Every structure is written in structure tokens, then in C-alpha cells.
């Protein structure tokens, strides 16, 4: 869960596609981040992503792979 930044500062489920830039920024700001875990990964994708579509899943996984490569973190995404 992450803060939405709204007036009531309510929490929302982390959506990989929507909040990946915020995660990238947080990793950079914190520094020395070595590990990030997304568990279960399927709970953190938009309902617009078809988990049975290899194209949809690959798009999300490629974005996570790019994040790990660019920041040097180990990223674990469980099924």
C-alpha cells in the first residue's frame, strides 16, 4: 500500500505501471536499496492487464527488469 497524496492521505494498492516512476524515485532518494519484493505480483497490476496474455505480462515484467537494471537492485516478483 502507498499513500495517494490526496487530502485524506488514503492508501492505495501499488499498481506497477502507475507507480513505477515513484518507486524509481524512492529508490534513488533512499540510496543503498539492494532489494525490492513485489508479492504477489499479479495483485499489483492494473485490471487492464490480462494475466493470460504473454504480451501484457511481458510489458509489465520488462518495465520491472528495466528498473532493476537501471538502479542495480535485486527485484523479486512472486507469482
Backbone atoms as SQL, in Angstrom:
CREATE TABLE atoms (id INTEGER PRIMARY KEY, chain TEXT, resi INTEGER, resn TEXT, atom TEXT, x REAL, y REAL, z REAL);
INSERT INTO atoms VALUES
  (1, 'A', 1, 'UNK', 'N', 0.841, -1.169, 0.000),
  (2, 'A', 1, 'UNK', 'CA', 0.000, 0.000, 0.000),
  (3, 'A', 1, 'UNK', 'C', 0.891, 1.238, 0.000),
  (4, 'A', 2, 'UNK', 'N', 0.417, 2.252, -0.688),
  (5, 'A', 2, 'UNK', 'CA', 1.164, 3.507, -0.738),
  (6, 'A', 2, 'UNK', 'C', 0.217, 4.668, -0.517),
  (7, 'A', 3, 'UNK', 'N', 0.709, 5.772, 0.051),
  (8, 'A', 3, 'UNK', 'CA', -0.140, 6.957, 0.200),
  (9, 'A', 3, 'UNK', 'C', -0.486, 7.522, -1.175),
  (10, 'A', 4, 'UNK', 'N', -1.712, 7.994, -1.315),
  (11, 'A', 4, 'UNK', 'CA', -2.148, 8.552, -2.596),
  (12, 'A', 4, 'UNK', 'C', -1.736, 10.000, -2.750),
  (13, 'A', 5, 'UNK', 'N', -1.433, 10.655, -1.633),
  (14, 'A', 5, 'UNK', 'CA', -1.092, 12.070, -1.688),
  (15, 'A', 5, 'UNK', 'C', -2.317, 12.958, -1.716),
  (16, 'A', 6, 'UNK', 'N', -3.484, 12.356, -1.586),
  (17, 'A', 6, 'UNK', 'CA', -4.719, 13.125, -1.579),
  (18, 'A', 6, 'UNK', 'C', -4.939, 13.818, -0.243),
  (19, 'A', 7, 'UNK', 'N', -6.027, 14.553, -0.135),
  (20, 'A', 7, 'UNK', 'CA', -6.333, 15.304, 1.083),
  (21, 'A', 7, 'UNK', 'C', -6.426, 14.396, 2.305),
  (22, 'A', 8, 'UNK', 'N', -7.031, 13.227, 2.128),
  (23, 'A', 8, 'UNK', 'CA', -7.193, 12.331, 3.275),
  (24, 'A', 8, 'UNK', 'C', -6.011, 11.376, 3.420),
  (25, 'A', 9, 'UNK', 'N', -5.037, 11.467, 2.512),
  (26, 'A', 9, 'UNK', 'CA', -3.839, 10.626, 2.518),
  (27, 'A', 9, 'UNK', 'C', -4.197, 9.149, 2.621),
  (28, 'A', 10, 'UNK', 'N', -5.259, 8.768, 1.895),
  (29, 'A', 10, 'UNK', 'CA', -5.680, 7.378, 1.909),
  (30, 'A', 10, 'UNK', 'C', -4.630, 6.502, 1.231),
  (31, 'A', 11, 'UNK', 'N', -4.747, 5.200, 1.453),
  (32, 'A', 11, 'UNK', 'CA', -3.802, 4.253, 0.874),
  (33, 'A', 11, 'UNK', 'C', -4.419, 3.568, -0.337),
  (34, 'A', 12, 'UNK', 'N', -3.567, 3.252, -1.297),
  (35, 'A', 12, 'UNK', 'CA', -3.992, 2.510, -2.479),
  (36, 'A', 12, 'UNK', 'C', -3.058, 1.344, -2.687),
  (37, 'A', 13, 'UNK', 'N', -3.560, 0.317, -3.348),
  (38, 'A', 13, 'UNK', 'CA', -2.712, -0.803, -3.723),
  (39, 'A', 13, 'UNK', 'C', -1.689, -0.306, -4.745),
  (40, 'A', 14, 'UNK', 'N', -0.447, -0.730, -4.602),
  (41, 'A', 14, 'UNK', 'CA', 0.613, -0.339, -5.518),
  (42, 'A', 14, 'UNK', 'C', 0.348, -0.958, -6.884),
  (43, 'A', 15, 'UNK', 'N', 0.144, -0.129, -7.887),
  (44, 'A', 15, 'UNK', 'CA', -0.056, -0.566, -9.275),
  (45, 'A', 15, 'UNK', 'C', 1.281, -0.365, -9.985),
  (46, 'A', 16, 'UNK', 'N', 1.895, -1.451, -10.433),
  (47, 'A', 16, 'UNK', 'CA', 3.239, -1.398, -11.017),
  (48, 'A', 16, 'UNK', 'C', 3.333, -0.351, -12.114),
  (49, 'A', 17, 'UNK', 'N', 2.447, -0.403, -13.078),
  (50, 'A', 17, 'UNK', 'CA', 2.534, 0.515, -14.217),
  (51, 'A', 17, 'UNK', 'C', 2.344, 1.967, -13.786),
  (52, 'A', 18, 'UNK', 'N', 1.415, 2.186, -12.890),
  (53, 'A', 18, 'UNK', 'CA', 1.094, 3.558, -12.477),
  (54, 'A', 18, 'UNK', 'C', 2.168, 4.160, -11.569),
  (55, 'A', 19, 'UNK', 'N', 2.701, 3.369, -10.659),
  (56, 'A', 19, 'UNK', 'CA', 3.598, 3.908, -9.640),
  (57, 'A', 19, 'UNK', 'C', 5.075, 3.551, -9.834),
  (58, 'A', 20, 'UNK', 'N', 5.427, 2.940, -10.953),
  (59, 'A', 20, 'UNK', 'CA', 6.832, 2.600, -11.188),
  (60, 'A', 20, 'UNK', 'C', 7.743, 3.827, -11.153),
  (61, 'A', 21, 'UNK', 'N', 7.351, 4.958, -11.739),
  (62, 'A', 21, 'UNK', 'CA', 8.200, 6.150, -11.626),
  (63, 'A', 21, 'UNK', 'C', 8.406, 6.582, -10.166),
  (64, 'A', 22, 'UNK', 'N', 7.374, 6.464, -9.346),
  (65, 'A', 22, 'UNK', 'CA', 7.503, 6.817, -7.932),
  (66, 'A', 22, 'UNK', 'C', 8.435, 5.849, -7.212),
  (67, 'A', 23, 'UNK', 'N', 8.373, 4.574, -7.574),
  (68, 'A', 23, 'UNK', 'CA', 9.278, 3.591, -6.982),
  (69, 'A', 23, 'UNK', 'C', 10.711, 3.885, -7.383),
  (70, 'A', 24, 'UNK', 'N', 10.909, 4.203, -8.644),
  (71, 'A', 24, 'UNK', 'CA', 12.252, 4.550, -9.137),
  (72, 'A', 24, 'UNK', 'C', 12.802, 5.763, -8.368),
  (73, 'A', 25, 'UNK', 'N', 11.946, 6.757, -8.155),
  (74, 'A', 25, 'UNK', 'CA', 12.356, 7.957, -7.434),
  (75, 'A', 25, 'UNK', 'C', 12.689, 7.628, -5.978),
  (76, 'A', 26, 'UNK', 'N', 11.873, 6.799, -5.354),
  (77, 'A', 26, 'UNK', 'CA', 12.111, 6.423, -3.960),
  (78, 'A', 26, 'UNK', 'C', 13.423, 5.666, -3.812),
  (79, 'A', 27, 'UNK', 'N', 13.712, 4.773, -4.735),
  (80, 'A', 27, 'UNK', 'CA', 14.972, 4.026, -4.702),
  (81, 'A', 27, 'UNK', 'C', 16.148, 4.994, -4.797),
  (82, 'A', 28, 'UNK', 'N', 16.047, 5.974, -5.684),
  (83, 'A', 28, 'UNK', 'CA', 17.125, 6.953, -5.850),
  (84, 'A', 28, 'UNK', 'C', 17.284, 7.822, -4.604),
  (85, 'A', 29, 'UNK', 'N', 16.163, 8.241, -4.023),
  (86, 'A', 29, 'UNK', 'CA', 16.220, 9.111, -2.844),
  (87, 'A', 29, 'UNK', 'C', 16.742, 8.381, -1.611),
  (88, 'A', 30, 'UNK', 'N', 16.323, 7.147, -1.441),
  (89, 'A', 30, 'UNK', 'CA', 16.757, 6.371, -0.276),
  (90, 'A', 30, 'UNK', 'C', 18.238, 6.003, -0.408),
  (91, 'A', 31, 'UNK', 'N', 18.631, 5.595, -1.609),
  (92, 'A', 31, 'UNK', 'CA', 20.005, 5.165, -1.826),
  (93, 'A', 31, 'UNK', 'C', 20.266, 3.857, -1.101),
  (94, 'A', 32, 'UNK', 'N', 21.288, 3.150, -1.520),
  (95, 'A', 32, 'UNK', 'CA', 21.677, 1.890, -0.882),
  (96, 'A', 32, 'UNK', 'C', 20.549, 0.867, -0.825),
  (97, 'A', 33, 'UNK', 'N', 19.540, 0.989, -1.689),
  (98, 'A', 33, 'UNK', 'CA', 18.492, -0.032, -1.762),
  (99, 'A', 33, 'UNK', 'C', 19.065, -1.208, -2.526),
  (100, 'A', 34, 'UNK', 'N', 18.955, -2.381, -1.954),
  (101, 'A', 34, 'UNK', 'CA', 19.508, -3.580, -2.574),
  (102, 'A', 34, 'UNK', 'C', 18.435, -4.551, -3.035),
  (103, 'A', 35, 'UNK', 'N', 17.253, -4.499, -2.418),
  (104, 'A', 35, 'UNK', 'CA', 16.223, -5.495, -2.686),
  (105, 'A', 35, 'UNK', 'C', 14.844, -4.852, -2.647),
  (106, 'A', 36, 'UNK', 'N', 14.000, -5.233, -3.594),
  (107, 'A', 36, 'UNK', 'CA', 12.583, -4.856, -3.585),
  (108, 'A', 36, 'UNK', 'C', 11.782, -6.123, -3.865),
  (109, 'A', 37, 'UNK', 'N', 10.705, -6.315, -3.143),
  (110, 'A', 37, 'UNK', 'CA', 9.878, -7.504, -3.297),
  (111, 'A', 37, 'UNK', 'C', 8.461, -7.068, -3.643),
  (112, 'A', 38, 'UNK', 'N', 7.914, -7.659, -4.685),
  (113, 'A', 38, 'UNK', 'CA', 6.520, -7.425, -5.075),
  (114, 'A', 38, 'UNK', 'C', 5.829, -8.776, -4.961),
  (115, 'A', 39, 'UNK', 'N', 4.950, -8.894, -3.965),
  (116, 'A', 39, 'UNK', 'CA', 4.376, -10.196, -3.641),
  (117, 'A', 39, 'UNK', 'C', 2.904, -10.050, -3.283),
  (118, 'A', 40, 'UNK', 'N', 2.038, -10.726, -3.956),
  (119, 'A', 40, 'UNK', 'CA', 2.216, -11.380, -5.251),
  (120, 'A', 40, 'UNK', 'C', 2.121, -10.343, -6.373),
  (121, 'A', 41, 'UNK', 'N', 2.897, -10.532, -7.385),
  (122, 'A', 41, 'UNK', 'CA', 2.981, -9.562, -8.480),
  (123, 'A', 41, 'UNK', 'C', 1.627, -9.333, -9.154),
  (124, 'A', 42, 'UNK', 'N', 0.852, -10.376, -9.313),
  (125, 'A', 42, 'UNK', 'CA', -0.425, -10.260, -10.020),
  (126, 'A', 42, 'UNK', 'C', -1.381, -9.308, -9.290),
  (127, 'A', 43, 'UNK', 'N', -1.211, -9.136, -7.991),
  (128, 'A', 43, 'UNK', 'CA', -2.071, -8.224, -7.233),
  (129, 'A', 43, 'UNK', 'C', -1.687, -6.768, -7.443),
  (130, 'A', 44, 'UNK', 'N', -0.582, -6.546, -8.133),
  (131, 'A', 44, 'UNK', 'CA', -0.073, -5.190, -8.286),
  (132, 'A', 44, 'UNK', 'C', -0.015, -4.738, -9.748),
  (133, 'A', 45, 'UNK', 'N', -0.908, -5.309, -10.538),
  (134, 'A', 45, 'UNK', 'CA', -1.041, -4.862, -11.927),
  (135, 'A', 45, 'UNK', 'C', -2.456, -4.370, -12.142),
  (136, 'A', 46, 'UNK', 'N', -2.589, -3.441, -13.051),
  (137, 'A', 46, 'UNK', 'CA', -3.887, -2.854, -13.363),
  (138, 'A', 46, 'UNK', 'C', -4.858, -3.930, -13.837),
  (139, 'A', 47, 'UNK', 'N', -6.127, -3.693, -13.585),
  (140, 'A', 47, 'UNK', 'CA', -7.135, -4.639, -14.087),
  (141, 'A', 47, 'UNK', 'C', -7.217, -4.614, -15.605),
  (142, 'A', 48, 'UNK', 'N', -6.513, -3.672, -16.235),
  (143, 'A', 48, 'UNK', 'CA', -6.453, -3.616, -17.697),
  (144, 'A', 48, 'UNK', 'C', -5.431, -4.592, -18.264),
  (145, 'A', 49, 'UNK', 'N', -4.593, -5.155, -17.388),
  (146, 'A', 49, 'UNK', 'CA', -3.587, -6.123, -17.817),
  (147, 'A', 49, 'UNK', 'C', -4.194, -7.519, -17.735),
  (148, 'A', 50, 'UNK', 'N', -4.174, -8.224, -18.843),
  (149, 'A', 50, 'UNK', 'CA', -4.682, -9.588, -18.894),
  (150, 'A', 50, 'UNK', 'C', -3.562, -10.535, -18.475),
  (151, 'A', 51, 'UNK', 'N', -3.675, -11.180, -17.315),
  (152, 'A', 51, 'UNK', 'CA', -2.608, -12.056, -16.851),
  (153, 'A', 51, 'UNK', 'C', -2.406, -13.286, -17.736),
  (154, 'A', 52, 'UNK', 'N', -3.357, -13.551, -18.617),
  (155, 'A', 52, 'UNK', 'CA', -3.229, -14.679, -19.535),
  (156, 'A', 52, 'UNK', 'C', -2.610, -14.284, -20.871),
  (157, 'A', 53, 'UNK', 'N', -2.300, -13.000, -21.021),
  (158, 'A', 53, 'UNK', 'CA', -1.704, -12.507, -22.261),
  (159, 'A', 53, 'UNK', 'C', -0.200, -12.346, -22.063),
  (160, 'A', 54, 'UNK', 'N', 0.574, -13.116, -22.810),
  (161, 'A', 54, 'UNK', 'CA', 2.028, -13.009, -22.667),
  (162, 'A', 54, 'UNK', 'C', 2.518, -11.613, -23.030),
  (163, 'A', 55, 'UNK', 'N', 1.865, -10.956, -23.963),
  (164, 'A', 55, 'UNK', 'CA', 2.245, -9.598, -24.350),
  (165, 'A', 55, 'UNK', 'C', 2.039, -8.624, -23.197),
  (166, 'A', 56, 'UNK', 'N', 0.900, -8.723, -22.519),
  (167, 'A', 56, 'UNK', 'CA', 0.614, -7.844, -21.382),
  (168, 'A', 56, 'UNK', 'C', 1.583, -8.100, -20.242),
  (169, 'A', 57, 'UNK', 'N', 1.782, -9.359, -19.917),
  (170, 'A', 57, 'UNK', 'CA', 2.670, -9.716, -18.808),
  (171, 'A', 57, 'UNK', 'C', 4.102, -9.310, -19.126),
  (172, 'A', 58, 'UNK', 'N', 4.542, -9.542, -20.342),
  (173, 'A', 58, 'UNK', 'CA', 5.905, -9.185, -20.745),
  (174, 'A', 58, 'UNK', 'C', 6.134, -7.679, -20.625),
  (175, 'A', 59, 'UNK', 'N', 5.135, -6.884, -20.962),
  (176, 'A', 59, 'UNK', 'CA', 5.258, -5.433, -20.863),
  (177, 'A', 59, 'UNK', 'C', 5.533, -5.010, -19.415),
  (178, 'A', 60, 'UNK', 'N', 4.789, -5.581, -18.472),
  (179, 'A', 60, 'UNK', 'CA', 4.981, -5.264, -17.056),
  (180, 'A', 60, 'UNK', 'C', 6.337, -5.768, -16.577),
  (181, 'A', 61, 'UNK', 'N', 6.671, -7.007, -16.938),
  (182, 'A', 61, 'UNK', 'CA', 7.946, -7.581, -16.494),
  (183, 'A', 61, 'UNK', 'C', 9.140, -6.849, -17.104),
  (184, 'A', 62, 'UNK', 'N', 9.011, -6.396, -18.333),
  (185, 'A', 62, 'UNK', 'CA', 10.098, -5.624, -18.957),
  (186, 'A', 62, 'UNK', 'C', 10.332, -4.317, -18.206),
  (187, 'A', 63, 'UNK', 'N', 9.250, -3.667, -17.782),
  (188, 'A', 63, 'UNK', 'CA', 9.389, -2.423, -17.029),
  (189, 'A', 63, 'UNK', 'C', 10.095, -2.674, -15.704),
  (190, 'A', 64, 'UNK', 'N', 9.746, -3.776, -15.029),
  (191, 'A', 64, 'UNK', 'CA', 10.411, -4.120, -13.772),
  (192, 'A', 64, 'UNK', 'C', 11.871, -4.480, -14.000),
  (193, 'A', 65, 'UNK', 'N', 12.136, -5.200, -15.069),
  (194, 'A', 65, 'UNK', 'CA', 13.513, -5.559, -15.412),
  (195, 'A', 65, 'UNK', 'C', 14.354, -4.315, -15.673),
  (196, 'A', 66, 'UNK', 'N', 13.781, -3.360, -16.380),
  (197, 'A', 66, 'UNK', 'CA', 14.485, -2.092, -16.643),
  (198, 'A', 66, 'UNK', 'C', 14.803, -1.374, -15.337),
  (199, 'A', 67, 'UNK', 'N', 13.834, -1.349, -14.420),
  (200, 'A', 67, 'UNK', 'CA', 14.055, -0.706, -13.124),
  (201, 'A', 67, 'UNK', 'C', 15.216, -1.372, -12.387),
  (202, 'A', 68, 'UNK', 'N', 15.216, -2.693, -12.337),
  (203, 'A', 68, 'UNK', 'CA', 16.278, -3.415, -11.637),
  (204, 'A', 68, 'UNK', 'C', 17.640, -3.145, -12.274),
  (205, 'A', 69, 'UNK', 'N', 17.690, -3.176, -13.571),
  (206, 'A', 69, 'UNK', 'CA', 18.964, -2.953, -14.287),
  (207, 'A', 69, 'UNK', 'C', 19.467, -1.521, -14.076),
  (208, 'A', 70, 'UNK', 'N', 18.586, -0.558, -14.179),
  (209, 'A', 70, 'UNK', 'CA', 18.987, 0.856, -14.069),
  (210, 'A', 70, 'UNK', 'C', 19.382, 1.255, -12.650),
  (211, 'A', 71, 'UNK', 'N', 18.765, 0.621, -11.646),
  (212, 'A', 71, 'UNK', 'CA', 19.045, 1.020, -10.262),
  (213, 'A', 71, 'UNK', 'C', 20.022, 0.082, -9.565),
  (214, 'A', 72, 'UNK', 'N', 20.227, -1.107, -10.130),
  (215, 'A', 72, 'UNK', 'CA', 21.136, -2.076, -9.522),
  (216, 'A', 72, 'UNK', 'C', 20.519, -2.861, -8.379),
  (217, 'A', 73, 'UNK', 'N', 19.193, -2.772, -8.206),
  (218, 'A', 73, 'UNK', 'CA', 18.561, -3.526, -7.133),
  (219, 'A', 73, 'UNK', 'C', 18.219, -4.936, -7.617),
  (220, 'A', 74, 'UNK', 'N', 18.055, -5.837, -6.664),
  (221, 'A', 74, 'UNK', 'CA', 17.509, -7.152, -6.952),
  (222, 'A', 74, 'UNK', 'C', 16.012, -7.018, -6.767),
  (223, 'A', 75, 'UNK', 'N', 15.270, -7.428, -7.759),
  (224, 'A', 75, 'UNK', 'CA', 13.821, -7.297, -7.724),
  (225, 'A', 75, 'UNK', 'C', 13.208, -8.694, -7.745),
  (226, 'A', 76, 'UNK', 'N', 12.436, -9.014, -6.725),
  (227, 'A', 76, 'UNK', 'CA', 11.775, -10.306, -6.635),
  (228, 'A', 76, 'UNK', 'C', 10.284, -10.082, -6.814),
  (229, 'A', 77, 'UNK', 'N', 9.714, -10.730, -7.813),
  (230, 'A', 77, 'UNK', 'CA', 8.275, -10.666, -8.051),
  (231, 'A', 77, 'UNK', 'C', 7.754, -12.094, -8.018),
  (232, 'A', 78, 'UNK', 'N', 6.924, -12.389, -7.035),
  (233, 'A', 78, 'UNK', 'CA', 6.408, -13.751, -6.909),
  (234, 'A', 78, 'UNK', 'C', 5.074, -13.881, -7.634),
  (235, 'A', 79, 'UNK', 'N', 4.744, -15.100, -7.952),
  (236, 'A', 79, 'UNK', 'CA', 3.508, -15.369, -8.699),
  (237, 'A', 79, 'UNK', 'C', 2.298, -15.381, -7.838);
